[in-house]
Amino acid sequence: MAFVLQSFAEDTLASDITDSSTSMTLTTGNFGTPSGEQMLVIDPDVSSKREVVKCAIDGTAVTSIDRAQDGTAAVAHTSGAKIIMAWTKSHHEALKDGTDLNDNIITAAKLDANLLAGWLLLAASGTRVSNTSFTVSGDVTDQISVGDKLKITDTTTKYLYVTAVTYGAPNTTITVTGGTDYVVAGNPTNIYYSKAVSPVGFPATTDTFGPTGLNYAQSTSTFSNTPGANTYVNVTGLSLAVTVPDGKSVKLTAFCPSIKSAADAGQTITWAIREGTTVLNKSVMQVNAVNYNVPATCVAYVDAPTAGVHTYVVSLATSQASKAVATENVAAASPAFILAELI
């Protein structure tokens, strides 16, 4: 329930009530229509007739009256008797234990399991737009941001990262990624969000958030291409979309058991990590012989990029035109991979 107090609000009885009446009629309906049970004081200025009651109020209709509250006695009251909202013992007890306060009041007694687990309620329900987006009513852009974690009910409990948040009256569109584990299949309910590093239940090592999903991509098949001189080609399968929260940096590691080039001896082969056409870092190796194999590792740091989704790719290049570049000795037991870590 949610007790309501209105400063200086008062009304009068429209007709007599007995000491056992469970309803009464007010003259003007000054208390409005507050939801839930409320507390009223009848005849507050007459000590012999002062009575506190718990009731439901709907304009001039007062129903479901529990008489003789807070140590007062049930007595008869006559038409015209003064009725007020006033601070009572019941209000004080509700404030102490937090059980009967308005939903917007936070007390220890009202911290539910989700809140204690690091989850805050965003919306009771939403409307699916696609596998990676849904809308909620109202503007919630002041509550969630890119990189926040979501927990929704969509037949089962699903965990997602926020990749974009946009408001267009009357709804907010939330774009998400669930990696390879989760998609938005229906209209979500029980939508919770978290800004905690590790809220209870959020996956740490699943296909979505561990070594085969959001922060990791691998290739178990050889790749070959014949680019122009010093022209990058992206290695198939080694592309990674990373949702970067505000203020976070990214460490990227790209590895291949072996790369080779058909270029002549003395030429070079390059193993690089890029975002778009920007080279973040590269390893350049000299070709000692045609189709010479050499292991390749490259590490790149991206310092606090703009919050949002960033796509990183692994690329190959050679200094000699029309000479093939390729990955070698790649298998399930020894994949080529790119790994992203938020730091």
Secondary structure as GFF3:
##gff-version 3
##sequence-region A 1 343
A	DSSP	beta_strand	10	12	.	.	.	ID=ss1
A	DSSP	beta_strand	24	25	.	.	.	ID=ss2
A	DSSP	beta_strand	38	42	.	.	.	ID=ss3
A	DSSP	beta_strand	51	58	.	.	.	ID=ss4
A	DSSP	beta_strand	61	69	.	.	.	ID=ss5
A	DSSP	beta_strand	82	84	.	.	.	ID=ss6
A	DSSP	alpha_helix	89	97	.	.	.	ID=ss7
A	DSSP	three_ten_helix	108	110	.	.	.	ID=ss8
A	DSSP	alpha_helix	113	116	.	.	.	ID=ss9
A	DSSP	beta_strand	120	125	.	.	.	ID=ss10
A	DSSP	beta_strand	127	130	.	.	.	ID=ss11
A	DSSP	beta_strand	133	137	.	.	.	ID=ss12
A	DSSP	beta_strand	149	153	.	.	.	ID=ss13
A	DSSP	beta_strand	157	168	.	.	.	ID=ss14
A	DSSP	beta_strand	171	177	.	.	.	ID=ss15
A	DSSP	beta_strand	189	194	.	.	.	ID=ss16
A	DSSP	beta_strand	216	219	.	.	.	ID=ss17
A	DSSP	beta_strand	224	225	.	.	.	ID=ss18
A	DSSP	beta_strand	233	244	.	.	.	ID=ss19
A	DSSP	beta_strand	250	261	.	.	.	ID=ss20
A	DSSP	beta_strand	268	275	.	.	.	ID=ss21
A	DSSP	beta_strand	278	286	.	.	.	ID=ss22
A	DSSP	beta_strand	292	302	.	.	.	ID=ss23
A	DSSP	beta_strand	308	318	.	.	.	ID=ss24
A	DSSP	beta_strand	325	328	.	.	.	ID=ss25
A	DSSP	beta_strand	336	342	.	.	.	ID=ss26
###
